[in-house]
Amino acid sequence: MVEIDLDKYRNLERRVGEDWINIHPIQRGGILPSESRKALLEFANGYSTCDYCLEGRVDLVKKPPILDFAEDVAKFLNMDEARFTPGARGAQRTVFEALTEPGDTVVLDSLAHYTSYLAAEANDLNVKEVPHSGYPEFKIRLDEYADKIEEAKSETGELPALILLTHVDYRYGNLTDSKKVSKIAEEYGVPFVLNAAYTSGVMPVDGKELGVDFLIGSGHKSWAASGPVGILATTYEHADETFRTSMIQGSWSGRSFTKKEVYNYGCPPVFGPPIATLMASFPHVVERVERWDEEVEKVRWLVKELEKIEDFHQLGERPRRHTLFSLETPSFHKVSKKRKRRGFFLHEELKERKISGVHPGMTKQIKLNTYGLTKEEIEEVANAFHDIARKYDVKVEE
């Protein structure tokens, strides 16, 4: 028998208790409510949602009601059809594969998630970037989508295969104006993809009102689900092309797979916990998006409190319109240079106060997310940062 230390895999623990306050920028929207934790155990086995799979596709399963769920998700997003994918990245790749040919050009915002670039690379596409305004707001220059479309047309003689906009970026949490880009896309007749990984599921998102052809969501980022699971919603105009079924036939066996969707690789691997928790959280998600204004009010309060600390400056647009935000924290970076643990001091100070989510080792610039925290929890976060500042002789406005 091969010698392997198996003990390290026994009794796995996260070491972040449920009584902790989690401000991790990519975790707040994915925290499971109690009913979803129950579903997680009920459907813990990988193929547990497939007991009554009669069609060979997870989105067509009626028990549990995944077929109904797909229709309800499309309705909730005000789109025509929806599918479930292995994360938002899987949804992007499906769209890119369905709509492009090698050598085509796509236009992306310059704050797009890295997976948008990799989806382009995997399909041998050329990328045109729409620039942002730079420090300190980093706003995408939306009018320049038209410039990049013209640039691609001038260089290749063809329009881009698609344009993609990140609804809220993962670096600064800026909320972009989808309607402005949709008008440009409509004018040129180019399909418009909106990556709503950080918006759909936490705030109201209406695909047709925003003018999108494809709407992409993330279950584990913003729909309170166990991952990996994503959502791809589209219009009737693009559904047949994007969700086309297999036409291949074995040359010797004659085998065919006529119900399997080609760009979703037949049946996307979201069966079991991902799709079960996404369904179980759906009532919770539908209700919580109506409280978005309260969430924005809370994050604005926290930004104001944190900026009372010497040299703390919020980056990105002002005032905040999303709960994910980035802070410049040079005063804490100066402190870190004098500490034995260097940049880990902030993470450890917060850990002592049962606050998790600030990336270990980061002190020059940090990211937080307040989504779903109570006012009392947010006050506790503000007080913790103030206490840490005072402990290391960093000034705090009274």
C-alpha positions as CSV (number, residue, x, y, z in Angstrom):
1,M,0.0,0.0,0.0
2,V,1.3,3.5,-0.9
3,E,2.2,5.5,2.2
4,I,0.0,8.6,2.4
5,D,-0.7,10.7,5.5
6,L,-4.5,10.3,5.5
7,D,-5.0,11.9,8.9
8,K,-4.8,15.4,7.4
9,Y,-8.0,14.7,5.5
10,R,-10.0,13.5,8.6
11,N,-12.3,15.8,10.6
12,L,-12.0,18.8,8.2
13,E,-12.9,22.1,9.8
14,R,-13.1,25.6,8.4
15,R,-12.0,27.3,11.7
16,V,-14.5,30.1,11.1
17,G,-17.4,29.7,13.4
18,E,-21.0,30.6,12.7
19,D,-20.8,33.3,15.4
20,W,-18.1,35.1,13.3
21,I,-18.8,38.1,11.1
22,N,-17.8,37.3,7.5
23,I,-16.9,40.3,5.3
24,H,-15.3,38.3,2.5
25,P,-15.9,40.1,-0.8
26,I,-16.9,37.1,-2.8
27,Q,-18.8,35.1,-0.1
28,R,-21.5,37.4,1.3
29,G,-24.0,36.8,-1.4
30,G,-23.4,33.0,-1.4
31,I,-24.1,32.3,2.3
32,L,-26.7,29.6,2.6
33,P,-29.9,30.1,4.7
34,S,-30.9,27.3,7.0
35,E,-33.4,25.7,4.6
36,S,-30.6,25.4,2.0
37,R,-28.3,23.8,4.6
38,K,-31.0,21.2,5.1
39,A,-31.2,20.6,1.4
40,L,-27.4,20.3,1.3
41,L,-27.5,17.3,3.6
42,E,-30.6,15.8,1.9
43,F,-28.9,15.9,-1.6
44,A,-25.3,15.6,-0.5
45,N,-24.5,12.7,-2.9
46,G,-23.4,13.9,-6.3
47,Y,-26.2,12.3,-8.4
48,S,-28.9,12.6,-5.7
49,T,-31.1,14.9,-7.8
50,C,-31.1,12.3,-10.6
51,D,-33.3,9.7,-8.9
52,Y,-36.1,10.5,-11.4
53,C,-34.1,11.6,-14.4
54,L,-36.1,10.3,-17.4
55,E,-34.7,12.7,-20.1
56,G,-31.0,12.5,-19.4
57,R,-30.7,16.2,-18.6
58,V,-30.7,17.8,-15.2
59,D,-32.8,20.8,-16.3
60,L,-35.6,18.5,-17.4
61,V,-35.9,16.7,-14.0
62,K,-39.4,17.0,-12.5
63,K,-38.7,15.5,-9.0
64,P,-37.2,17.6,-7.5
65,P,-38.8,20.4,-9.6
66,I,-35.8,21.5,-11.6
67,L,-37.8,21.9,-14.8
68,D,-40.2,24.2,-13.0
69,F,-37.3,26.0,-11.4
70,A,-35.6,26.8,-14.7
71,E,-38.8,28.4,-15.9
72,D,-39.2,30.4,-12.7
73,V,-35.6,31.6,-12.8
74,A,-36.1,32.9,-16.3
75,K,-39.3,34.6,-15.1
76,F,-37.5,36.1,-12.1
77,L,-34.8,37.5,-14.4
78,N,-37.4,38.6,-17.1
79,M,-35.7,36.4,-19.7
80,D,-37.2,33.7,-21.9
81,E,-35.1,30.6,-21.1
82,A,-32.6,29.6,-18.5
83,R,-30.0,26.8,-17.9
84,F,-27.7,25.9,-15.0
85,T,-24.0,25.8,-15.6
86,P,-20.8,25.0,-13.7
87,G,-20.5,28.6,-12.4
88,A,-20.7,31.9,-14.2
89,R,-17.5,30.9,-16.0
90,G,-19.3,27.9,-17.5
91,A,-22.1,30.2,-18.7
92,Q,-19.6,32.5,-20.3
93,R,-17.9,29.7,-22.1
94,T,-21.2,28.3,-23.3
95,V,-22.1,31.6,-24.9
96,F,-18.7,32.1,-26.4
97,E,-18.7,28.6,-27.9
98,A,-22.2,29.1,-29.3
99,L,-21.7,32.5,-30.8
100,T,-18.2,32.6,-32.1
101,E,-15.7,31.1,-34.5
102,P,-11.9,31.0,-34.1
103,G,-10.4,34.3,-35.1
104,D,-13.6,36.4,-34.3
105,T,-13.3,39.5,-32.1
106,V,-15.1,40.1,-28.8
107,V,-15.3,43.4,-26.9
108,L,-15.0,43.3,-23.1
109,D,-14.8,45.9,-20.4
110,S,-11.3,46.3,-19.0
111,L,-12.5,45.2,-15.5
112,A,-14.1,42.0,-16.7
113,H,-13.5,38.9,-14.6
114,Y,-10.5,36.9,-15.7
115,T,-12.8,34.1,-16.8
116,S,-14.2,36.4,-19.5
117,Y,-10.7,36.6,-21.0
118,L,-10.1,32.8,-20.6
119,A,-13.4,32.1,-22.4
120,A,-12.1,34.2,-25.3
121,E,-8.7,32.5,-25.2
122,A,-10.2,29.0,-25.1
123,N,-12.2,29.8,-28.3
124,D,-9.2,31.4,-30.1
125,L,-10.8,34.9,-30.1
126,N,-9.3,38.4,-30.3
127,V,-10.2,40.7,-27.5
128,K,-10.8,44.5,-27.6
129,E,-10.9,46.2,-24.2
130,V,-13.0,49.2,-23.3
131,P,-10.8,51.3,-21.0
132,H,-11.7,52.7,-17.6
133,S,-11.2,56.2,-16.1
134,G,-8.3,55.2,-13.9
135,Y,-7.6,56.2,-10.3
136,P,-9.6,56.7,-8.1
137,E,-13.0,55.8,-9.6
138,F,-12.1,53.3,-12.3
139,K,-15.3,53.8,-14.2
140,I,-15.7,52.0,-17.5
141,R,-16.0,54.4,-20.4
142,L,-19.2,52.9,-21.7
143,D,-19.4,55.2,-24.8
144,E,-16.2,53.7,-26.0
145,Y,-17.9,50.3,-26.7
146,A,-19.0,51.9,-30.0
147,D,-15.3,52.9,-30.7
148,K,-14.1,49.4,-30.1
149,I,-16.8,48.0,-32.4
150,E,-15.8,50.4,-35.1
151,E,-12.1,49.5,-34.5
152,A,-12.8,45.8,-34.9
153,K,-14.9,46.4,-38.0
154,S,-12.1,48.5,-39.5
155,E,-9.4,46.0,-38.8
156,T,-11.3,42.8,-39.8
157,G,-14.1,43.9,-42.0
158,E,-16.5,42.3,-39.6
159,L,-18.4,43.2,-36.5
160,P,-17.4,41.7,-33.2
161,A,-19.1,38.3,-32.5
162,L,-20.4,39.7,-29.2
163,I,-19.8,42.4,-26.6
164,L,-19.7,41.7,-22.9
165,L,-20.2,44.1,-20.0
166,T,-19.5,43.3,-16.3
167,H,-22.5,44.5,-14.4
168,V,-20.5,44.9,-11.2
169,D,-16.7,44.3,-11.3
170,Y,-14.9,42.2,-8.7
171,R,-12.1,44.7,-8.0
172,Y,-14.0,48.0,-7.1
173,G,-17.6,47.0,-7.1
174,N,-18.7,49.6,-9.6
175,L,-22.2,49.3,-11.0
176,T,-22.3,49.9,-14.7
177,D,-25.1,51.2,-16.9
178,S,-26.2,48.2,-18.9
179,K,-28.9,50.2,-20.8
180,K,-26.3,52.5,-22.3
181,V,-24.3,49.5,-23.7
182,S,-27.4,47.7,-24.8
183,K,-28.4,50.7,-27.1
184,I,-24.9,50.5,-28.7
185,A,-25.2,46.7,-29.2
186,E,-28.7,47.1,-30.7
187,E,-27.5,49.9,-33.0
188,Y,-24.8,47.6,-34.4
189,G,-26.7,44.4,-34.2
190,V,-24.2,42.7,-32.0
191,P,-25.2,40.2,-29.3
192,F,-24.9,41.7,-25.8
193,V,-23.8,39.6,-22.8
194,L,-24.1,40.9,-19.2
195,N,-22.0,39.2,-16.6
196,A,-24.2,39.7,-13.5
197,A,-22.3,37.4,-11.2
198,Y,-22.2,40.0,-8.5
199,T,-25.7,41.5,-9.0
200,S,-28.4,38.9,-10.0
201,G,-29.5,37.2,-6.8
202,V,-28.6,40.1,-4.5
203,M,-30.3,43.1,-6.2
204,P,-33.2,43.5,-8.7
205,V,-32.0,42.5,-12.2
206,D,-34.4,42.7,-15.1
207,G,-32.8,41.3,-18.2
208,K,-35.2,42.8,-20.8
209,E,-35.3,46.1,-19.1
210,L,-31.5,46.2,-19.2
211,G,-31.6,45.2,-22.8
212,V,-29.4,42.1,-22.7
213,D,-29.3,39.1,-25.0
214,F,-27.6,36.9,-22.4
215,L,-27.7,37.3,-18.6
216,I,-25.1,35.4,-16.6
217,G,-25.4,34.7,-12.8
218,S,-23.4,33.0,-10.1
219,G,-25.2,30.7,-7.6
220,H,-22.3,30.5,-5.2
221,K,-21.5,34.2,-5.4
222,S,-24.9,35.8,-5.3
223,W,-27.8,33.2,-5.1
224,A,-27.0,31.8,-1.7
225,A,-26.1,28.4,-3.1
226,S,-23.4,25.8,-2.7
227,G,-21.0,25.8,-5.7
228,P,-20.2,25.5,-8.3
229,V,-23.4,26.6,-10.1
230,G,-24.1,29.3,-12.5
231,I,-27.1,30.6,-14.4
232,L,-27.4,31.4,-18.1
233,A,-30.5,33.1,-19.3
234,T,-31.3,34.3,-22.8
235,T,-34.0,35.3,-25.2
236,Y,-36.0,33.2,-27.6
237,E,-34.0,34.8,-30.4
238,H,-30.8,33.1,-29.2
239,A,-32.1,30.1,-27.3
240,D,-32.1,27.6,-30.3
241,E,-28.6,28.5,-31.2
242,T,-27.2,28.5,-27.7
243,F,-29.0,25.4,-26.4
244,R,-28.9,23.4,-29.6
245,T,-29.0,19.6,-29.2
246,S,-26.6,17.1,-30.5
247,M,-26.7,15.8,-34.1
248,I,-23.7,13.6,-34.0
249,Q,-24.0,9.8,-34.7
250,G,-21.5,7.1,-34.2
251,S,-20.1,5.9,-37.5
252,W,-20.1,2.2,-36.4
253,S,-22.4,2.0,-33.4
254,G,-25.0,4.5,-34.7
255,R,-25.2,6.0,-31.3
256,S,-26.8,9.4,-31.0
257,F,-27.6,11.8,-28.1
258,T,-30.4,13.9,-29.5
259,K,-31.6,15.4,-26.1
260,K,-28.1,16.5,-25.0
261,E,-27.2,20.2,-25.4
262,V,-23.9,20.5,-27.2
263,Y,-22.5,23.7,-25.5
264,N,-23.6,22.5,-22.1
265,Y,-21.8,19.2,-22.7
266,G,-25.0,17.2,-22.6
267,C,-25.8,17.7,-19.0
268,P,-24.0,20.4,-17.0
269,P,-22.4,19.0,-13.8
270,V,-24.5,20.8,-11.3
271,F,-26.5,17.8,-10.0
272,G,-26.6,17.2,-6.3
273,P,-25.8,20.0,-3.8
274,P,-25.3,22.8,-6.3
275,I,-28.7,22.7,-7.9
276,A,-30.5,21.5,-4.7
277,T,-29.2,24.4,-2.7
278,L,-29.9,26.9,-5.5
279,M,-33.5,25.8,-5.5
280,A,-33.9,25.7,-1.8
281,S,-32.5,29.3,-1.6
282,F,-34.7,30.6,-4.3
283,P,-37.6,31.9,-2.1
284,H,-35.0,33.6,0.1
285,V,-33.3,35.2,-2.9
286,V,-36.6,36.4,-4.5
287,E,-37.5,38.1,-1.2
288,R,-34.1,39.6,-0.3
289,V,-33.6,41.5,-3.6
290,E,-36.4,43.8,-2.6
291,R,-34.3,45.0,0.4
292,W,-31.4,46.2,-1.8
293,D,-31.8,49.9,-0.9
294,E,-31.3,48.9,2.8
295,E,-28.1,47.1,1.9
296,V,-26.7,50.1,0.0
297,E,-27.6,52.4,2.9
298,K,-25.6,50.1,5.3
299,V,-22.5,50.0,3.1
300,R,-22.4,53.7,2.7
301,W,-22.5,54.1,6.5
302,L,-19.6,51.7,6.9
303,V,-17.5,53.5,4.2
304,K,-18.1,56.8,6.0
305,E,-16.9,55.2,9.3
306,L,-13.8,53.5,7.8
307,E,-12.8,56.7,6.1
308,K,-12.5,58.3,9.6
309,I,-9.3,56.3,9.9
310,E,-6.2,58.2,8.8
311,D,-5.4,57.7,5.0
312,F,-8.3,55.3,4.5
313,H,-9.9,56.0,1.1
314,Q,-12.6,54.2,-0.7
315,L,-11.8,53.4,-4.4
316,G,-14.4,53.1,-7.1
317,E,-17.5,55.1,-7.8
318,R,-19.1,57.4,-5.1
319,P,-21.6,57.1,-3.5
320,R,-21.6,53.3,-3.3
321,R,-24.3,51.5,-5.3
322,H,-23.1,48.0,-4.4
323,T,-22.0,46.3,-1.2
324,L,-18.6,45.1,-2.5
325,F,-16.0,47.8,-2.2
326,S,-12.3,48.4,-2.1
327,L,-10.3,50.6,0.3
328,E,-6.8,52.1,0.1
329,T,-5.3,51.6,3.6
330,P,-1.8,53.0,3.5
331,S,-1.7,53.8,7.2
332,F,-2.1,50.1,8.0
333,H,0.5,49.2,5.4
334,K,3.0,51.5,7.3
335,V,2.1,49.6,10.5
336,S,2.6,46.2,8.8
337,K,6.2,47.1,7.9
338,K,7.0,47.3,11.7
339,R,5.2,44.1,12.6
340,K,6.9,40.7,12.8
341,R,4.0,39.2,10.9
342,R,4.1,42.1,8.4
343,G,0.9,42.2,6.3
344,F,-0.7,39.4,8.2
345,F,-1.2,41.6,11.3
346,L,-4.5,43.0,10.1
347,H,-6.0,39.5,9.3
348,E,-4.9,38.3,12.7
349,E,-6.2,41.3,14.6
350,L,-9.6,40.9,12.9
351,K,-9.5,37.1,13.6
352,E,-9.1,37.8,17.3
353,R,-12.3,39.8,17.1
354,K,-14.0,37.0,15.2
355,I,-14.2,38.9,11.9
356,S,-13.1,37.0,8.8
357,G,-12.8,37.8,5.1
358,V,-9.9,40.3,4.8
359,H,-7.3,38.5,2.6
360,P,-4.3,37.4,4.7
361,G,-1.3,39.5,4.0
362,M,-3.2,42.4,2.5
363,T,-2.7,45.9,4.1
364,K,-2.1,48.4,1.3
365,Q,-5.5,47.8,-0.2
366,I,-8.4,45.6,1.0
367,K,-11.8,44.5,-0.2
368,L,-14.9,44.0,1.9
369,N,-18.5,43.1,1.3
370,T,-21.3,43.9,3.7
371,Y,-24.2,42.2,2.0
372,G,-26.7,40.6,4.4
373,L,-25.0,41.8,7.6
374,T,-27.1,43.4,10.2
375,K,-26.6,47.0,11.3
376,E,-25.2,45.8,14.5
377,E,-22.7,43.5,12.8
378,I,-21.6,46.4,10.5
379,E,-21.1,48.6,13.6
380,E,-19.0,45.9,15.1
381,V,-16.8,45.8,12.0
382,A,-16.4,49.6,12.1
383,N,-15.5,49.5,15.8
384,A,-13.0,46.7,15.2
385,F,-11.1,48.7,12.5
386,H,-11.2,51.8,14.7
387,D,-9.8,49.8,17.7
388,I,-7.0,48.3,15.6
389,A,-6.1,51.8,14.3
390,R,-5.9,53.2,17.8
391,K,-3.9,50.3,19.0
392,Y,-1.2,51.1,16.5
393,D,-1.4,54.9,16.9
394,V,-3.2,55.5,13.6
395,K,-5.5,58.6,14.0
396,V,-9.3,58.1,14.0
397,E,-11.7,61.1,13.6
398,E,-14.1,61.4,16.5
